[in-house]
Amino acid sequence: RMTYARGDTESKYALMADRTYGAPELLDQDHLREAPSLDDLNQRPAKFKETYWITPVFRLGVIAASYLAFPLFLEVFHNFETIDAKQFDIVVGQIAPKVGVLYATILALTLQVLYQRFTRIQENVTTEAMLLSQVARNFLSLFANEEEWAIEACQMIANQVRIMLSRTRGVELLSIMKADTYASLLSIINDYHYLHGCDADYTPQEESITSMLRVEIGQLMETRALRLADEASSLPSTHFTLITSLSFVSIVA
């Protein structure tokens, strides 16, 4: 896995990064004999290196460091001043406001893009989870008297849930190319309908459930495609390099 952390950050590192849509430990618990509780909704705490920058201590440290370092920056840049102070003030007065406006605009657009991406991912994940729950209920209703068919279908749904909770995006893409879970579920429906669709005891209710499952699986495929696309649409590293450069220019000005 370490070899994927080199090179392009999106196509290699992010492709193999773990996702945290839920706690993978929930899948290993005995939900048949133990009722669910509110503690099941708790996610694993993030690593300290990923969240230290949002702690109050770090933010106060940034303010204190900026306050103490500003006079030092002035002393350093004063030694590189090669023009008259009045002319330098004119140049700064013309450049600093423009750089500040550009910096604020890019920063606002960055926050907006990241928030919209986060919102879309959460919406698609919630929709996919809801559809998976509905598909599982419909399969149990359709295969109420067919234990082997029900086990096979529910096992595929459980595998997809585990991939969403504890596997990487790269693993999910490989599983789609090798054996797509939703395509396999659709194949189960088609096989069952082909074998039992003409039976005399094939009820209208089963026909209706079969039709609903085909529609819901199609919606699952579409929602998964949107989720995977949003997971891959991160901002390039050059974008943040530009923000860093504008921050440095603002400090100098």
N, C-alpha and C positions, 0 to 999 in steps of 0.2 A: 504493500500500500504506500510505502514511503516514496516509491518511484513516481507515483501520481502527484506528489506534492511539488514537483518541479515543472518549470515551464509555464504554460498558460494557466492562469488561476481559475478560469471558468471551466474549460473543457477537461481539466485533469483534476485539480484539487477539489473544486466544488462538486465535480461529478462523483467523487468518492467520499464526500463529507457526510457524516451521519445526520439524519433528520430527527427532529424532536416533536413530532405531532402528538405524541403520547408516551406513556411509560411502557416499554417492552415487557416489564415484569408482570403486567396485568395478564398477558397471554399464558403465563406459566401458573397462574393461580387456579384453584378449583372453584369455578363459578357455578358448578352444578349443585354443590352442597353449601357454599358460602354466598350469602346475599351481597350484592354490590353496595358500596358505601361511598360517601363523599370523598373519602381519602383516595379512592381510585382515580379521581380527577386530578390529583396532584402530579405535576410533572417532576422529572428529575432536576435538581438544582443545577444551574449552569456552572461551568468552571470559573474560577476566580479570574483567570487571565482574560476571560471573555466579558466580564461584567465589572471589573475594577473601575473602569472609566466613568461609570454612572453612580458611583458611591459618593456621598457628601464629602468625605475626607479628600478624595481625589479632586473634586471640583474646587473645594477651598484651597487645596494645594496649588492648583493651576492659577487661581486668582492671586495667591500670595507670591508665587514664583514670578508671575507677570509684573506685579507691583515692584518687586525687588530687582528684577532684571532690566526693567525699562531704563533706569539711569545708566546702567552699564552699557546698554545698546547705544545710548546717546553719546557716551564717551568714545566708544569704538568708532561709530560712524562720523563723529566730529573730526577724527584724525584723517579721514578720507575726503573731507570737504575741500574742493579745489577752486570753487568760485566764490564770488562775494555772497555774503549772507542774505542780502536783500534779493539778489537774483535767484538764489536757492529757494527762498521763501515763495517767489513767484512761480517757479517750476513746481514746487510741492503743492501750491494752491491750485494749480491746474490739473495735476496728475492724480493727487490723492482722492478728490471727490469722484472722479471717473472710475478709478480702480475700486473704490468702495461700493459704488453702485453696481459695477460688474460682479464684484465678489458676492454682494448680497443677493443679486439675481440668480447667480449660479447655485449658491447655497440653498436658496428657497426652492429652486427647481429640483435640486438633488433630493431634498427632504420630501417633496411632493411625489417624485418618481418612486422613491423607496417606500413611502407610505402606501401608494396605490398598488405597488407590487405585493406588499405584505397583505393588504386587504384582499386582493384577488386570490392569493394563495389560500388564505384562511377561508374565503368563501367557497373555493373549489374543493378544498379538503372536507369542509362541512357537508357540502352537497354530495360528494362521493361517499362519505360515511353514511349519510342518510339513505342513499340509494342502495348501498351494500346491505344495510339492515333490512330494507324492504325486500330486496332480492332474496335474502336468507329466509325471511318469513314465507315468501311465495314458494320457494323451493320446498320448504318443510310442508307446506299445504299440498303442493303438487305430489310430493313423494311420501305422503302420510302412510301409505301401505307398501312402499318400496324402500326398504331399509338400505340396501346397497347403493341405490341411486342417490338417496339423501346423504349418505356418508361421503360419497365422492364429491357431490356438489358443495356441501358444507366445508369439506376439507380444502377445496380450492378457494372458497371465500376466506377461510382462516389464513391460508397462505398469503393472500393479497393483503389482509389486515396486518400480518406480521411484516410484510415488505414495506408497507406504508409507515409502520411504527419504528422499526429497528434496522431497516436496510437502507443502503444509499441509492441515489438516483441512478448511478451506473448499474447497480445490480438489478434495479427495476427495468431499465432499458434492455439489459441482457435477457431478463426473463420474458419480456415482451417478444423479443426476436426468437427466443428458443421455444417457448410454450406460453403464449398469451393466456392469462387467467380468464379474462372475459370472453375471449374467443373459444376457450375450452368449455366454459359454462354454456355458451350459445350452442356449441356442438352437442352437449348433453341434452339440451332441450330438443334439438332437431332429431337426435337419435331416439329419444323417448317418444316423441310425436310420431316418428316414422314407424316404430315398433308397435305402438299402442293407439295411435290416432284413429285407426279403423276398427278398433274393438267395439263390441256392442256395449260394454260397460264404461266406455270413455265418455264422461259426463260433460255437459256444457260448461260446468264450473272449471273443470280441468282445461278445457279449450280456452276459456277466458284467462286463466292464470298463465297458460303458455304464451298467449298473445301479450300479456302484461310484462312477462319476463323478457320477451324479445325487445320490447320498447325500452324497458329499464336498463338492460345491458347495453343497448345502443347509447343511452344517455350516460352510462358509466364510462364507456369508451371516450365519448366526447369530453366529459368532465376531467378524466385522467389526462387527456391530451392537453387541455388548458392548464392543468396543474403542473405538468412536466415542463410546459413551455414557460410558465411564469417562474418556476424554479431555476430555469437556465438563463433567464433574462436579467442577469445582474449587470450593474454598471461596470465599464472597463476600468482598469487601473489608471489609465491616462486621465480619466475624469478627476480622480482624487489627486493626482499629481498636479493638475491645473489649479485645483482649489488650494493646495499647499503652496504653489508658486504665488498665487494672488495674495495669500496670507502673508508671505514673506515680503512681497512688494508693499503691502499696506503697512507693515511694521517699519520698513525702511523709510517710507514716505512720512 
